[in-house]
Structures are given as C-alpha cells and as structure tokens.
Amino acid sequence: MDAIVLTAICPHTLAVRPLVLPSAVTVSIEPIPPWTEEVLLSFDGQVGTTIQPGERLLVRRAERPVLLIRLGSEGFFARMRKKLQWGDLSDRERK
C-alpha cells in the first residue's frame, strides 16, 4: 500500500485514530495563531524537535520505500493480528 500514516502519540480519547492518506499528499503541520509558544514534535520515537509560531513542517512521501519484515509464509501484519488478537471476537462472544 502506497500511503502516509499519521498517528497521535498517547491520544487522550479513543476517537483519535491514525490518519491514512494517499502518498501524493503533502501535510503541513504548524502552530495555529494565536498560539505563541514553541511546539514539541516527535517522530518514530526519536528525540523530539520544536517548531516556533510561524514555522511549519511539511510531511510527504519519502523517495525510497520502507521494507517490512517477512516472517516465513506469514506476513508481518498477519502475525501481529494473530499475536495481538486484532479482530478476534471470541472472548467478547463468550461473555
């Protein structure tokens, strides 16, 4: 899948979901006036950086693709679904 995924870190509500966008989109992140303080940004668990009011960060597709791990015949996401029981309703159906 050719896409950009933006995910909030530690959202305070379950309504905040990852945002999946087409790879051709450029996302602009900037403090909205009248915000007057610096904003801390963190990417992929790396050390954070700040932007000041009036500055903006552009997020766009990288020139090279990300290569994901292939675990035998089972793909990465299939294994994650199995281990984390994503979409498994068996426990909820028993209650």
Phi and psi restraints in degrees (range 20) as a CNS / XPLOR table:
assign (resid 1 and name C) (resid 2 and name N)
       (resid 2 and name CA) (resid 2 and name C) 1.0 -97.7 20.0 2
assign (resid 2 and name N) (resid 2 and name CA)
       (resid 2 and name C) (resid 3 and name N) 1.0 98.5 20.0 2
assign (resid 2 and name C) (resid 3 and name N)
       (resid 3 and name CA) (resid 3 and name C) 1.0 -154.3 20.0 2
assign (resid 3 and name N) (resid 3 and name CA)
       (resid 3 and name C) (resid 4 and name N) 1.0 166.0 20.0 2
assign (resid 3 and name C) (resid 4 and name N)
       (resid 4 and name CA) (resid 4 and name C) 1.0 -112.5 20.0 2
assign (resid 4 and name N) (resid 4 and name CA)
       (resid 4 and name C) (resid 5 and name N) 1.0 133.3 20.0 2
assign (resid 4 and name C) (resid 5 and name N)
       (resid 5 and name CA) (resid 5 and name C) 1.0 -118.5 20.0 2
assign (resid 5 and name N) (resid 5 and name CA)
       (resid 5 and name C) (resid 6 and name N) 1.0 122.2 20.0 2
assign (resid 5 and name C) (resid 6 and name N)
       (resid 6 and name CA) (resid 6 and name C) 1.0 -107.6 20.0 2
assign (resid 6 and name N) (resid 6 and name CA)
       (resid 6 and name C) (resid 7 and name N) 1.0 126.3 20.0 2
assign (resid 6 and name C) (resid 7 and name N)
       (resid 7 and name CA) (resid 7 and name C) 1.0 -128.4 20.0 2
assign (resid 7 and name N) (resid 7 and name CA)
       (resid 7 and name C) (resid 8 and name N) 1.0 128.1 20.0 2
assign (resid 7 and name C) (resid 8 and name N)
       (resid 8 and name CA) (resid 8 and name C) 1.0 -70.9 20.0 2
assign (resid 8 and name N) (resid 8 and name CA)
       (resid 8 and name C) (resid 9 and name N) 1.0 140.2 20.0 2
assign (resid 8 and name C) (resid 9 and name N)
       (resid 9 and name CA) (resid 9 and name C) 1.0 -90.7 20.0 2
assign (resid 9 and name N) (resid 9 and name CA)
       (resid 9 and name C) (resid 10 and name N) 1.0 125.0 20.0 2
assign (resid 9 and name C) (resid 10 and name N)
       (resid 10 and name CA) (resid 10 and name C) 1.0 52.4 20.0 2
assign (resid 10 and name N) (resid 10 and name CA)
       (resid 10 and name C) (resid 11 and name N) 1.0 56.7 20.0 2
assign (resid 10 and name C) (resid 11 and name N)
       (resid 11 and name CA) (resid 11 and name C) 1.0 -64.8 20.0 2
assign (resid 11 and name N) (resid 11 and name CA)
       (resid 11 and name C) (resid 12 and name N) 1.0 151.0 20.0 2
assign (resid 11 and name C) (resid 12 and name N)
       (resid 12 and name CA) (resid 12 and name C) 1.0 -92.5 20.0 2
assign (resid 12 and name N) (resid 12 and name CA)
       (resid 12 and name C) (resid 13 and name N) 1.0 6.2 20.0 2
assign (resid 12 and name C) (resid 13 and name N)
       (resid 13 and name CA) (resid 13 and name C) 1.0 -147.7 20.0 2
assign (resid 13 and name N) (resid 13 and name CA)
       (resid 13 and name C) (resid 14 and name N) 1.0 149.5 20.0 2
assign (resid 13 and name C) (resid 14 and name N)
       (resid 14 and name CA) (resid 14 and name C) 1.0 -72.4 20.0 2
assign (resid 14 and name N) (resid 14 and name CA)
       (resid 14 and name C) (resid 15 and name N) 1.0 -12.8 20.0 2
assign (resid 14 and name C) (resid 15 and name N)
       (resid 15 and name CA) (resid 15 and name C) 1.0 -72.6 20.0 2
assign (resid 15 and name N) (resid 15 and name CA)
       (resid 15 and name C) (resid 16 and name N) 1.0 -16.0 20.0 2
assign (resid 15 and name C) (resid 16 and name N)
       (resid 16 and name CA) (resid 16 and name C) 1.0 -83.6 20.0 2
assign (resid 16 and name N) (resid 16 and name CA)
       (resid 16 and name C) (resid 17 and name N) 1.0 110.6 20.0 2
assign (resid 16 and name C) (resid 17 and name N)
       (resid 17 and name CA) (resid 17 and name C) 1.0 -114.1 20.0 2
assign (resid 17 and name N) (resid 17 and name CA)
       (resid 17 and name C) (resid 18 and name N) 1.0 158.6 20.0 2
assign (resid 17 and name C) (resid 18 and name N)
       (resid 18 and name CA) (resid 18 and name C) 1.0 -59.1 20.0 2
assign (resid 18 and name N) (resid 18 and name CA)
       (resid 18 and name C) (resid 19 and name N) 1.0 146.4 20.0 2
assign (resid 18 and name C) (resid 19 and name N)
       (resid 19 and name CA) (resid 19 and name C) 1.0 -106.4 20.0 2
assign (resid 19 and name N) (resid 19 and name CA)
       (resid 19 and name C) (resid 20 and name N) 1.0 118.8 20.0 2
assign (resid 19 and name C) (resid 20 and name N)
       (resid 20 and name CA) (resid 20 and name C) 1.0 -103.5 20.0 2
assign (resid 20 and name N) (resid 20 and name CA)
       (resid 20 and name C) (resid 21 and name N) 1.0 121.9 20.0 2
assign (resid 20 and name C) (resid 21 and name N)
       (resid 21 and name CA) (resid 21 and name C) 1.0 -122.1 20.0 2
assign (resid 21 and name N) (resid 21 and name CA)
       (resid 21 and name C) (resid 22 and name N) 1.0 154.2 20.0 2
assign (resid 21 and name C) (resid 22 and name N)
       (resid 22 and name CA) (resid 22 and name C) 1.0 -61.0 20.0 2
assign (resid 22 and name N) (resid 22 and name CA)
       (resid 22 and name C) (resid 23 and name N) 1.0 148.4 20.0 2
assign (resid 22 and name C) (resid 23 and name N)
       (resid 23 and name CA) (resid 23 and name C) 1.0 -66.9 20.0 2
assign (resid 23 and name N) (resid 23 and name CA)
       (resid 23 and name C) (resid 24 and name N) 1.0 -17.6 20.0 2
assign (resid 23 and name C) (resid 24 and name N)
       (resid 24 and name CA) (resid 24 and name C) 1.0 -80.6 20.0 2
assign (resid 24 and name N) (resid 24 and name CA)
       (resid 24 and name C) (resid 25 and name N) 1.0 -9.6 20.0 2
assign (resid 24 and name C) (resid 25 and name N)
       (resid 25 and name CA) (resid 25 and name C) 1.0 -78.1 20.0 2
assign (resid 25 and name N) (resid 25 and name CA)
       (resid 25 and name C) (resid 26 and name N) 1.0 143.3 20.0 2
assign (resid 25 and name C) (resid 26 and name N)
       (resid 26 and name CA) (resid 26 and name C) 1.0 -112.5 20.0 2
assign (resid 26 and name N) (resid 26 and name CA)
       (resid 26 and name C) (resid 27 and name N) 1.0 125.5 20.0 2
assign (resid 26 and name C) (resid 27 and name N)
       (resid 27 and name CA) (resid 27 and name C) 1.0 -100.9 20.0 2
assign (resid 27 and name N) (resid 27 and name CA)
       (resid 27 and name C) (resid 28 and name N) 1.0 132.6 20.0 2
assign (resid 27 and name C) (resid 28 and name N)
       (resid 28 and name CA) (resid 28 and name C) 1.0 -106.4 20.0 2
assign (resid 28 and name N) (resid 28 and name CA)
       (resid 28 and name C) (resid 29 and name N) 1.0 126.0 20.0 2
assign (resid 28 and name C) (resid 29 and name N)
       (resid 29 and name CA) (resid 29 and name C) 1.0 -117.0 20.0 2
assign (resid 29 and name N) (resid 29 and name CA)
       (resid 29 and name C) (resid 30 and name N) 1.0 122.6 20.0 2
assign (resid 29 and name C) (resid 30 and name N)
       (resid 30 and name CA) (resid 30 and name C) 1.0 -154.7 20.0 2
assign (resid 30 and name N) (resid 30 and name CA)
       (resid 30 and name C) (resid 31 and name N) 1.0 149.9 20.0 2
assign (resid 30 and name C) (resid 31 and name N)
       (resid 31 and name CA) (resid 31 and name C) 1.0 -64.0 20.0 2
assign (resid 31 and name N) (resid 31 and name CA)
       (resid 31 and name C) (resid 32 and name N) 1.0 137.5 20.0 2
assign (resid 31 and name C) (resid 32 and name N)
       (resid 32 and name CA) (resid 32 and name C) 1.0 -91.9 20.0 2
assign (resid 32 and name N) (resid 32 and name CA)
       (resid 32 and name C) (resid 33 and name N) 1.0 128.5 20.0 2
assign (resid 32 and name C) (resid 33 and name N)
       (resid 33 and name CA) (resid 33 and name C) 1.0 -58.5 20.0 2
assign (resid 33 and name N) (resid 33 and name CA)
       (resid 33 and name C) (resid 34 and name N) 1.0 142.8 20.0 2
assign (resid 33 and name C) (resid 34 and name N)
       (resid 34 and name CA) (resid 34 and name C) 1.0 -93.7 20.0 2
assign (resid 34 and name N) (resid 34 and name CA)
       (resid 34 and name C) (resid 35 and name N) 1.0 27.0 20.0 2
assign (resid 34 and name C) (resid 35 and name N)
       (resid 35 and name CA) (resid 35 and name C) 1.0 -57.6 20.0 2
assign (resid 35 and name N) (resid 35 and name CA)
       (resid 35 and name C) (resid 36 and name N) 1.0 131.2 20.0 2
assign (resid 35 and name C) (resid 36 and name N)
       (resid 36 and name CA) (resid 36 and name C) 1.0 -120.8 20.0 2
assign (resid 36 and name N) (resid 36 and name CA)
       (resid 36 and name C) (resid 37 and name N) 1.0 0.3 20.0 2
assign (resid 36 and name C) (resid 37 and name N)
       (resid 37 and name CA) (resid 37 and name C) 1.0 -110.4 20.0 2
assign (resid 37 and name N) (resid 37 and name CA)
       (resid 37 and name C) (resid 38 and name N) 1.0 161.7 20.0 2
assign (resid 37 and name C) (resid 38 and name N)
       (resid 38 and name CA) (resid 38 and name C) 1.0 -67.1 20.0 2
assign (resid 38 and name N) (resid 38 and name CA)
       (resid 38 and name C) (resid 39 and name N) 1.0 155.6 20.0 2
assign (resid 38 and name C) (resid 39 and name N)
       (resid 39 and name CA) (resid 39 and name C) 1.0 -117.0 20.0 2
assign (resid 39 and name N) (resid 39 and name CA)
       (resid 39 and name C) (resid 40 and name N) 1.0 131.6 20.0 2
assign (resid 39 and name C) (resid 40 and name N)
       (resid 40 and name CA) (resid 40 and name C) 1.0 -88.9 20.0 2
assign (resid 40 and name N) (resid 40 and name CA)
       (resid 40 and name C) (resid 41 and name N) 1.0 129.7 20.0 2
assign (resid 40 and name C) (resid 41 and name N)
       (resid 41 and name CA) (resid 41 and name C) 1.0 -120.0 20.0 2
assign (resid 41 and name N) (resid 41 and name CA)
       (resid 41 and name C) (resid 42 and name N) 1.0 142.5 20.0 2
assign (resid 41 and name C) (resid 42 and name N)
       (resid 42 and name CA) (resid 42 and name C) 1.0 -134.0 20.0 2
assign (resid 42 and name N) (resid 42 and name CA)
       (resid 42 and name C) (resid 43 and name N) 1.0 138.4 20.0 2
assign (resid 42 and name C) (resid 43 and name N)
       (resid 43 and name CA) (resid 43 and name C) 1.0 -128.5 20.0 2
assign (resid 43 and name N) (resid 43 and name CA)
       (resid 43 and name C) (resid 44 and name N) 1.0 127.9 20.0 2
assign (resid 43 and name C) (resid 44 and name N)
       (resid 44 and name CA) (resid 44 and name C) 1.0 50.3 20.0 2
assign (resid 44 and name N) (resid 44 and name CA)
       (resid 44 and name C) (resid 45 and name N) 1.0 36.5 20.0 2
assign (resid 44 and name C) (resid 45 and name N)
       (resid 45 and name CA) (resid 45 and name C) 1.0 74.0 20.0 2
assign (resid 45 and name N) (resid 45 and name CA)
       (resid 45 and name C) (resid 46 and name N) 1.0 9.7 20.0 2
assign (resid 45 and name C) (resid 46 and name N)
       (resid 46 and name CA) (resid 46 and name C) 1.0 -82.1 20.0 2
assign (resid 46 and name N) (resid 46 and name CA)
       (resid 46 and name C) (resid 47 and name N) 1.0 171.7 20.0 2
assign (resid 46 and name C) (resid 47 and name N)
       (resid 47 and name CA) (resid 47 and name C) 1.0 -59.0 20.0 2
assign (resid 47 and name N) (resid 47 and name CA)
       (resid 47 and name C) (resid 48 and name N) 1.0 137.0 20.0 2
assign (resid 47 and name C) (resid 48 and name N)
       (resid 48 and name CA) (resid 48 and name C) 1.0 -70.5 20.0 2
assign (resid 48 and name N) (resid 48 and name CA)
       (resid 48 and name C) (resid 49 and name N) 1.0 162.2 20.0 2
assign (resid 48 and name C) (resid 49 and name N)
       (resid 49 and name CA) (resid 49 and name C) 1.0 -135.2 20.0 2
assign (resid 49 and name N) (resid 49 and name CA)
       (resid 49 and name C) (resid 50 and name N) 1.0 162.6 20.0 2
assign (resid 49 and name C) (resid 50 and name N)
       (resid 50 and name CA) (resid 50 and name C) 1.0 -118.7 20.0 2
assign (resid 50 and name N) (resid 50 and name CA)
       (resid 50 and name C) (resid 51 and name N) 1.0 154.5 20.0 2
assign (resid 50 and name C) (resid 51 and name N)
       (resid 51 and name CA) (resid 51 and name C) 1.0 -126.8 20.0 2
assign (resid 51 and name N) (resid 51 and name CA)
       (resid 51 and name C) (resid 52 and name N) 1.0 148.2 20.0 2
assign (resid 51 and name C) (resid 52 and name N)
       (resid 52 and name CA) (resid 52 and name C) 1.0 -96.2 20.0 2
assign (resid 52 and name N) (resid 52 and name CA)
       (resid 52 and name C) (resid 53 and name N) 1.0 160.0 20.0 2
assign (resid 52 and name C) (resid 53 and name N)
       (resid 53 and name CA) (resid 53 and name C) 1.0 -54.3 20.0 2
assign (resid 53 and name N) (resid 53 and name CA)
       (resid 53 and name C) (resid 54 and name N) 1.0 135.9 20.0 2
assign (resid 53 and name C) (resid 54 and name N)
       (resid 54 and name CA) (resid 54 and name C) 1.0 94.2 20.0 2
assign (resid 54 and name N) (resid 54 and name CA)
       (resid 54 and name C) (resid 55 and name N) 1.0 -18.3 20.0 2
assign (resid 54 and name C) (resid 55 and name N)
       (resid 55 and name CA) (resid 55 and name C) 1.0 -91.5 20.0 2
assign (resid 55 and name N) (resid 55 and name CA)
       (resid 55 and name C) (resid 56 and name N) 1.0 159.7 20.0 2
assign (resid 55 and name C) (resid 56 and name N)
       (resid 56 and name CA) (resid 56 and name C) 1.0 -143.7 20.0 2
assign (resid 56 and name N) (resid 56 and name CA)
       (resid 56 and name C) (resid 57 and name N) 1.0 152.4 20.0 2
assign (resid 56 and name C) (resid 57 and name N)
       (resid 57 and name CA) (resid 57 and name C) 1.0 -113.3 20.0 2
assign (resid 57 and name N) (resid 57 and name CA)
       (resid 57 and name C) (resid 58 and name N) 1.0 132.0 20.0 2
assign (resid 57 and name C) (resid 58 and name N)
       (resid 58 and name CA) (resid 58 and name C) 1.0 -105.9 20.0 2
assign (resid 58 and name N) (resid 58 and name CA)
       (resid 58 and name C) (resid 59 and name N) 1.0 129.8 20.0 2
assign (resid 58 and name C) (resid 59 and name N)
       (resid 59 and name CA) (resid 59 and name C) 1.0 -112.2 20.0 2
assign (resid 59 and name N) (resid 59 and name CA)
       (resid 59 and name C) (resid 60 and name N) 1.0 124.4 20.0 2
assign (resid 59 and name C) (resid 60 and name N)
       (resid 60 and name CA) (resid 60 and name C) 1.0 -145.4 20.0 2
assign (resid 60 and name N) (resid 60 and name CA)
       (resid 60 and name C) (resid 61 and name N) 1.0 170.0 20.0 2
assign (resid 60 and name C) (resid 61 and name N)
       (resid 61 and name CA) (resid 61 and name C) 1.0 -60.9 20.0 2
assign (resid 61 and name N) (resid 61 and name CA)
       (resid 61 and name C) (resid 62 and name N) 1.0 139.2 20.0 2
assign (resid 61 and name C) (resid 62 and name N)
       (resid 62 and name CA) (resid 62 and name C) 1.0 -72.9 20.0 2
assign (resid 62 and name N) (resid 62 and name CA)
       (resid 62 and name C) (resid 63 and name N) 1.0 158.9 20.0 2
assign (resid 62 and name C) (resid 63 and name N)
       (resid 63 and name CA) (resid 63 and name C) 1.0 -70.2 20.0 2
assign (resid 63 and name N) (resid 63 and name CA)
       (resid 63 and name C) (resid 64 and name N) 1.0 -30.6 20.0 2
assign (resid 63 and name C) (resid 64 and name N)
       (resid 64 and name CA) (resid 64 and name C) 1.0 -112.3 20.0 2
assign (resid 64 and name N) (resid 64 and name CA)
       (resid 64 and name C) (resid 65 and name N) 1.0 147.4 20.0 2
assign (resid 64 and name C) (resid 65 and name N)
       (resid 65 and name CA) (resid 65 and name C) 1.0 -76.8 20.0 2
assign (resid 65 and name N) (resid 65 and name CA)
       (resid 65 and name C) (resid 66 and name N) 1.0 159.3 20.0 2
assign (resid 65 and name C) (resid 66 and name N)
       (resid 66 and name CA) (resid 66 and name C) 1.0 -88.7 20.0 2
assign (resid 66 and name N) (resid 66 and name CA)
       (resid 66 and name C) (resid 67 and name N) 1.0 131.2 20.0 2
assign (resid 66 and name C) (resid 67 and name N)
       (resid 67 and name CA) (resid 67 and name C) 1.0 -98.3 20.0 2
assign (resid 67 and name N) (resid 67 and name CA)
       (resid 67 and name C) (resid 68 and name N) 1.0 120.9 20.0 2
assign (resid 67 and name C) (resid 68 and name N)
       (resid 68 and name CA) (resid 68 and name C) 1.0 -92.1 20.0 2
assign (resid 68 and name N) (resid 68 and name CA)
       (resid 68 and name C) (resid 69 and name N) 1.0 157.2 20.0 2
assign (resid 68 and name C) (resid 69 and name N)
       (resid 69 and name CA) (resid 69 and name C) 1.0 -70.8 20.0 2
assign (resid 69 and name N) (resid 69 and name CA)
       (resid 69 and name C) (resid 70 and name N) 1.0 140.0 20.0 2
assign (resid 69 and name C) (resid 70 and name N)
       (resid 70 and name CA) (resid 70 and name C) 1.0 -110.2 20.0 2
assign (resid 70 and name N) (resid 70 and name CA)
       (resid 70 and name C) (resid 71 and name N) 1.0 120.7 20.0 2
assign (resid 70 and name C) (resid 71 and name N)
       (resid 71 and name CA) (resid 71 and name C) 1.0 -106.4 20.0 2
assign (resid 71 and name N) (resid 71 and name CA)
       (resid 71 and name C) (resid 72 and name N) 1.0 87.7 20.0 2
assign (resid 71 and name C) (resid 72 and name N)
       (resid 72 and name CA) (resid 72 and name C) 1.0 65.5 20.0 2
assign (resid 72 and name N) (resid 72 and name CA)
       (resid 72 and name C) (resid 73 and name N) 1.0 -142.3 20.0 2
assign (resid 72 and name C) (resid 73 and name N)
       (resid 73 and name CA) (resid 73 and name C) 1.0 -80.0 20.0 2
assign (resid 73 and name N) (resid 73 and name CA)
       (resid 73 and name C) (resid 74 and name N) 1.0 -14.9 20.0 2
assign (resid 73 and name C) (resid 74 and name N)
       (resid 74 and name CA) (resid 74 and name C) 1.0 -94.4 20.0 2
assign (resid 74 and name N) (resid 74 and name CA)
       (resid 74 and name C) (resid 75 and name N) 1.0 130.8 20.0 2
assign (resid 74 and name C) (resid 75 and name N)
       (resid 75 and name CA) (resid 75 and name C) 1.0 -73.8 20.0 2
assign (resid 75 and name N) (resid 75 and name CA)
       (resid 75 and name C) (resid 76 and name N) 1.0 167.6 20.0 2
assign (resid 75 and name C) (resid 76 and name N)
       (resid 76 and name CA) (resid 76 and name C) 1.0 -57.0 20.0 2
assign (resid 76 and name N) (resid 76 and name CA)
       (resid 76 and name C) (resid 77 and name N) 1.0 -50.0 20.0 2
assign (resid 76 and name C) (resid 77 and name N)
       (resid 77 and name CA) (resid 77 and name C) 1.0 -70.2 20.0 2
assign (resid 77 and name N) (resid 77 and name CA)
       (resid 77 and name C) (resid 78 and name N) 1.0 -33.1 20.0 2
assign (resid 77 and name C) (resid 78 and name N)
       (resid 78 and name CA) (resid 78 and name C) 1.0 -63.8 20.0 2
assign (resid 78 and name N) (resid 78 and name CA)
       (resid 78 and name C) (resid 79 and name N) 1.0 -42.1 20.0 2
assign (resid 78 and name C) (resid 79 and name N)
       (resid 79 and name CA) (resid 79 and name C) 1.0 -66.3 20.0 2
assign (resid 79 and name N) (resid 79 and name CA)
       (resid 79 and name C) (resid 80 and name N) 1.0 -40.7 20.0 2
assign (resid 79 and name C) (resid 80 and name N)
       (resid 80 and name CA) (resid 80 and name C) 1.0 -62.7 20.0 2
assign (resid 80 and name N) (resid 80 and name CA)
       (resid 80 and name C) (resid 81 and name N) 1.0 -43.2 20.0 2
assign (resid 80 and name C) (resid 81 and name N)
       (resid 81 and name CA) (resid 81 and name C) 1.0 -58.5 20.0 2
assign (resid 81 and name N) (resid 81 and name CA)
       (resid 81 and name C) (resid 82 and name N) 1.0 -41.9 20.0 2
assign (resid 81 and name C) (resid 82 and name N)
       (resid 82 and name CA) (resid 82 and name C) 1.0 -67.9 20.0 2
assign (resid 82 and name N) (resid 82 and name CA)
       (resid 82 and name C) (resid 83 and name N) 1.0 -49.0 20.0 2
assign (resid 82 and name C) (resid 83 and name N)
       (resid 83 and name CA) (resid 83 and name C) 1.0 -68.5 20.0 2
assign (resid 83 and name N) (resid 83 and name CA)
       (resid 83 and name C) (resid 84 and name N) 1.0 -39.8 20.0 2
assign (resid 83 and name C) (resid 84 and name N)
       (resid 84 and name CA) (resid 84 and name C) 1.0 -93.7 20.0 2
assign (resid 84 and name N) (resid 84 and name CA)
       (resid 84 and name C) (resid 85 and name N) 1.0 0.8 20.0 2
assign (resid 84 and name C) (resid 85 and name N)
       (resid 85 and name CA) (resid 85 and name C) 1.0 55.8 20.0 2
assign (resid 85 and name N) (resid 85 and name CA)
       (resid 85 and name C) (resid 86 and name N) 1.0 39.7 20.0 2
assign (resid 85 and name C) (resid 86 and name N)
       (resid 86 and name CA) (resid 86 and name C) 1.0 -67.1 20.0 2
assign (resid 86 and name N) (resid 86 and name CA)
       (resid 86 and name C) (resid 87 and name N) 1.0 127.4 20.0 2
assign (resid 86 and name C) (resid 87 and name N)
       (resid 87 and name CA) (resid 87 and name C) 1.0 80.3 20.0 2
assign (resid 87 and name N) (resid 87 and name CA)
       (resid 87 and name C) (resid 88 and name N) 1.0 2.4 20.0 2
assign (resid 87 and name C) (resid 88 and name N)
       (resid 88 and name CA) (resid 88 and name C) 1.0 -87.7 20.0 2
assign (resid 88 and name N) (resid 88 and name CA)
       (resid 88 and name C) (resid 89 and name N) 1.0 112.7 20.0 2
assign (resid 88 and name C) (resid 89 and name N)
       (resid 89 and name CA) (resid 89 and name C) 1.0 -97.4 20.0 2
assign (resid 89 and name N) (resid 89 and name CA)
       (resid 89 and name C) (resid 90 and name N) 1.0 4.1 20.0 2
assign (resid 89 and name C) (resid 90 and name N)
       (resid 90 and name CA) (resid 90 and name C) 1.0 -58.4 20.0 2
assign (resid 90 and name N) (resid 90 and name CA)
       (resid 90 and name C) (resid 91 and name N) 1.0 -41.7 20.0 2
assign (resid 90 and name C) (resid 91 and name N)
       (resid 91 and name CA) (resid 91 and name C) 1.0 -67.1 20.0 2
assign (resid 91 and name N) (resid 91 and name CA)
       (resid 91 and name C) (resid 92 and name N) 1.0 -39.7 20.0 2
assign (resid 91 and name C) (resid 92 and name N)
       (resid 92 and name CA) (resid 92 and name C) 1.0 -71.0 20.0 2
assign (resid 92 and name N) (resid 92 and name CA)
       (resid 92 and name C) (resid 93 and name N) 1.0 -32.5 20.0 2
assign (resid 92 and name C) (resid 93 and name N)
       (resid 93 and name CA) (resid 93 and name C) 1.0 -71.5 20.0 2
assign (resid 93 and name N) (resid 93 and name CA)
       (resid 93 and name C) (resid 94 and name N) 1.0 -27.9 20.0 2
assign (resid 93 and name C) (resid 94 and name N)
       (resid 94 and name CA) (resid 94 and name C) 1.0 -74.6 20.0 2
assign (resid 94 and name N) (resid 94 and name CA)
       (resid 94 and name C) (resid 95 and name N) 1.0 -23.7 20.0 2
